[in-house]
């Protein structure tokens, strides 16, 4: 007796993608393997199929708009070499499809069999590989939370043995809230038992929610025990160390990654990476220092100059101390009115981006480029969360369209994002736009200022971000930096 025939097998989507095999099914839709017919060849792809339950025309139209927005996020993510590329996101009638690159290889679940503990060195290396990809995703101006990291969603690419993260949470978001299901579903309650932290189960995922999942993968690898089999004690600490021998350093890192409260975890992949890299590098062993042998001391020679009197030396030391203490008091009392770094500026120049600017010399520059957002420079105030981000990217549109695109990104992607002011300005000696917005990040109120303009289909944008309390304090510094920007 044969099973039911799946009507999707053999279906050709947009005359280009022929579905050949069902790969899996979940609450977010069904995944298929497909052949790419045009151009002809052996290229395969993955097709994810979604069908809205609610077929009302108004909801379908809204679903289409939101579907395209989420697909755009996937398209940006696919610019990273270790995330599958988005090939297309067609829809036919009431069927919506996500077509992505197929990654030949295997899921790392094959490397982490239940019941088989893995060595500490291997697990550290594996977590570093995973976190490096997450770090790039979290460096986007509007970071993406995967929300379903688990061994079956992490593949080992056969061509170069690199880690590739698949099935990003944006896809799942499409299939719940975005496609107007009849049954009310909270789109953020997505994940797999054992790898999903408490705040995500309550519908409030954070960047550290993905850190939690990676930590659970590490503990599973070390112990050979599936996360659902582990329990917490009365202090909500995960009980796992008694099942395996592990170094204190690595054990402490994993414990912090899987803390019950998200605020107690590493709040970014970058910080978890720093901790893991420190213990993955061999530490040099201290060499015993030879003990010096006592040497006969020469008799002091008479000095031609008379020594200062003790009272005079004490007076000098007292005066120096008084000046130092006074300086500290003055700085503490008046630091809000003193220019950053005493008003000292340093120059940044980029021939590649054809731009230069001046910024406070005590701020920390980070010129790591981000292909997703066009960011090529971040200036970080060393004592607060204040930062200035400089972006340059292609934009074929008008200044008004650039403004509207930024407003849309703020309202759609910033938590509690609200635009409070928009006005014309001058930037790079051209007409520009300034947007002031408020929102939240990591349970703190933030205030952002975006200044942008266009030059030969290139968008130049500087964003200044600070907590609401610090915004006015560093605003003058930000404005000085913005005014100094020049293009070659």
Residue pairs with C-beta under 8 A, 6 or more apart in sequence:
6 22
8 19
8 22
8 30
8 32
8 49
9 19
9 20
9 21
9 22
9 32
10 18
10 19
10 20
11 18
11 19
12 18
12 19
12 37
13 19
13 34
13 47
13 90
13 92
13 97
13 99
14 88
14 90
14 92
15 37
15 38
16 36
16 37
16 38
16 88
17 34
17 35
17 36
17 37
17 45
17 47
17 88
17 97
17 99
18 34
18 35
18 37
19 32
19 33
19 34
19 47
20 32
20 33
20 34
20 35
21 32
21 33
22 30
22 31
22 32
22 33
23 31
23 32
23 33
23 46
24 30
24 31
25 31
27 172
27 175
27 176
27 190
28 48
28 50
28 171
28 172
28 174
28 175
28 176
28 190
29 48
29 49
29 50
29 51
29 171
29 175
30 48
30 49
31 46
31 47
31 48
31 49
32 46
32 47
32 48
32 49
33 44
33 45
33 46
33 47
33 102
34 44
34 45
34 46
34 47
34 99
35 42
35 43
35 44
35 45
36 43
36 44
36 45
36 87
44 102
45 87
45 99
45 100
45 101
45 102
46 84
46 99
46 100
46 101
46 102
47 97
47 98
47 99
48 97
48 98
48 99
48 100
48 171
49 95
49 96
49 97
50 67
50 95
50 96
50 97
50 98
50 174
50 175
50 179
51 94
51 95
51 96
51 179
52 59
52 60
52 63
52 94
52 96
52 179
52 180
52 181
53 179
53 180
53 181
53 182
53 183
54 60
54 180
54 181
54 182
55 94
56 180
59 180
60 94
60 180
62 180
63 96
63 178
63 179
63 180
64 91
64 96
66 174
66 177
66 178
66 179
67 89
67 91
67 96
67 174
67 178
67 179
68 89
69 412
70 170
70 171
70 173
70 174
70 178
71 86
71 89
71 98
71 174
73 144
73 170
74 86
74 89
74 98
74 100
74 168
74 170
74 171
75 86
75 89
76 140
76 372
77 83
77 86
77 137
77 144
77 168
77 170
77 372
78 84
78 85
78 86
78 100
78 101
79 85
79 371
79 372
80 133
80 136
80 137
80 371
80 372
81 162
82 133
82 136
82 157
82 162
82 163
82 164
82 165
83 133
83 137
83 164
83 165
83 166
83 168
84 100
84 101
84 102
84 103
84 164
84 166
85 100
85 101
86 98
86 99
86 100
86 101
87 99
87 100
87 101
88 97
88 99
89 96
89 97
89 98
89 99
90 97
90 99
91 97
96 174
96 179
98 171
98 174
100 166
103 155
103 157
103 164
103 166
104 157
104 158
104 159
105 155
105 156
105 157
105 158
105 159
105 164
106 155
106 156
106 158
107 151
107 152
107 153
107 154
107 155
107 156
108 126
108 151
108 154
108 155
108 156
108 163
109 151
109 152
111 118
111 126
111 151
111 156
111 221
112 118
112 151
112 217
112 220
112 221
113 224
114 220
114 224
114 225
114 226
115 224
116 224
117 221
117 222
117 223
117 224
117 244
118 221
118 222
118 224
120 222
120 246
120 247
120 250
122 221
123 218
123 221
123 222
123 250
124 250
124 276
124 279
124 280
125 280
126 163
126 217
126 218
126 221
127 214
127 217
127 218
127 272
127 276
128 273
128 276
128 277
128 280
129 162
129 163
130 149
130 154
130 163
130 165
130 214
130 217
131 214
131 269
131 272
131 273
131 276
132 163
132 269
132 273
133 163
133 164
133 165
134 146
134 165
134 210
134 211
134 214
134 269
135 268
135 269
135 270
135 273
136 370
137 143
137 144
137 146
137 269
138 144
138 207
138 268
138 269
138 270
139 270
139 368
139 370
139 372
139 375
140 370
140 372
140 373
141 370
141 372
141 373
141 375
141 389
141 391
141 463
142 409
142 413
142 414
143 207
144 168
144 169
144 170
145 169
145 205
145 206
145 207
145 209
145 210
146 153
146 165
146 167
146 168
146 169
146 210
146 213
147 169
147 172
147 188
147 190
147 191
147 200
147 205
147 209
147 210
148 167
148 169
148 172
148 190
148 191
148 192
148 195
148 196
148 213
149 165
149 195
149 210
149 213
149 214
149 217
150 192
150 194
150 195
150 213
150 217
151 217
151 220
153 165
153 166
153 167
154 163
154 164
154 165
154 166
154 217
155 163
155 164
155 165
155 166
156 162
156 163
156 164
157 163
157 164
169 190
169 205
172 187
172 190
173 187
173 188
173 190
175 181
176 185
176 186
176 187
176 190
177 185
177 186
177 187
178 187
186 203
188 200
188 203
188 204
188 205
189 200
189 201
189 202
189 203
190 200
191 200
191 201
191 213
193 227
193 228
194 216
194 226
194 227
194 228
194 230
195 212
195 213
195 216
195 217
195 227
196 209
196 212
196 213
197 208
197 209
197 212
197 213
197 258
197 260
197 262
198 260
198 261
198 262
199 205
199 206
199 209
199 262
200 206
200 209
206 262
206 267
206 442
207 267
207 268
207 269
208 262
208 263
208 265
208 266
208 267
208 268
209 262
210 269
211 257
211 265
211 266
211 267
211 268
211 269
211 272
212 257
212 258
212 259
212 262
212 265
214 257
214 269
214 272
215 254
215 256
215 257
215 258
215 265
216 227
216 258
218 254
218 257
219 225
219 227
219 230
219 238
219 240
219 254
219 258
220 226
220 227
222 240
222 244
222 246
222 254
223 240
223 243
223 244
225 240
225 243
230 238
230 239
230 240
231 238
231 239
232 238
232 239
232 260
233 239
236 260
236 261
237 255
237 260
238 255
238 258
241 251
246 254
247 279
249 279
250 279
253 272
253 275
253 276
253 279
256 264
256 265
256 266
256 275
257 265
257 266
257 272
258 265
259 265
263 442
263 443
266 272
266 275
267 442
308 316
331 338
336 473
339 360
339 476
339 477
340 360
340 362
340 363
340 381
340 474
340 477
341 360
341 361
341 362
341 363
344 360
344 361
344 362
345 358
345 359
345 360
345 361
345 480
345 484
346 358
346 359
346 360
346 361
347 356
347 357
347 358
348 356
348 357
348 358
348 359
348 365
348 367
348 377
349 355
349 356
350 356
350 367
350 376
350 377
351 488
352 376
353 376
353 392
354 487
354 488
355 390
355 392
355 460
355 485
355 486
355 487
355 488
356 485
356 486
356 488
357 390
357 481
357 484
357 485
357 486
358 480
358 481
358 484
359 365
359 379
359 388
359 481
359 484
360 477
360 481
362 382
363 379
363 380
363 381
363 382
363 388
364 379
364 380
364 382
365 377
365 378
365 379
365 380
366 377
366 378
366 379
366 380
367 376
367 377
367 378
368 378
369 375
369 376
370 376
373 391
373 393
374 391
374 392
374 393
374 459
374 461
375 389
375 390
375 391
376 390
376 391
376 392
377 389
377 390
378 387
378 388
378 389
378 390
379 387
379 388
379 389
379 390
379 481
380 386
380 387
381 387
381 466
381 474
384 466
384 467
384 470
384 474
385 444
385 465
385 466
385 467
385 470
386 464
386 465
386 466
386 467
386 470
386 474
387 464
387 465
387 466
388 462
388 463
388 464
388 465
388 478
388 481
389 462
389 463
389 465
390 461
390 462
390 485
391 459
391 460
391 461
391 462
391 463
392 458
392 459
392 460
392 461
393 458
393 459
393 461
394 457
394 458
394 459
395 402
395 405
395 454
395 457
395 458
395 459
396 457
397 405
398 454
399 431
399 432
399 433
399 452
399 453
399 454
402 433
402 452
402 454
402 459
403 422
403 433
403 435
403 452
406 433
406 435
406 450
406 452
406 461
407 419
407 422
407 435
410 417
410 418
410 419
410 435
410 437
410 439
410 448
411 417
411 418
411 419
414 437
414 439
414 440
414 448
415 439
415 440
415 441
416 438
416 439
416 440
417 437
417 438
417 439
418 437
418 438
418 439
419 435
419 436
419 437
420 436
420 437
420 438
421 434
421 435
421 436
422 433
422 434
422 435
422 436
423 433
423 434
424 431
424 432
424 433
424 434
425 431
425 432
425 433
425 434
425 451
426 432
427 451
427 452
427 453
427 460
427 462
427 482
427 485
428 453
428 455
428 460
428 485
428 486
428 487
430 453
430 454
430 455
431 453
432 451
432 452
432 453
433 450
433 451
433 452
433 453
434 449
434 450
434 451
435 449
435 450
435 452
436 447
436 448
436 449
437 447
437 448
437 449
437 450
438 445
438 446
438 447
438 448
438 468
439 445
439 446
439 448
440 446
444 467
444 468
445 467
445 468
446 465
446 466
446 467
446 468
447 465
447 466
447 467
447 468
447 471
448 463
448 464
448 465
449 463
449 464
449 465
449 475
449 478
450 461
450 462
450 463
450 464
451 461
451 462
451 463
451 464
451 482
452 459
452 460
452 461
452 462
453 459
453 460
454 460
455 487
460 485
460 487
462 481
462 482
462 485
464 474
464 475
464 478
464 482
466 473
466 474
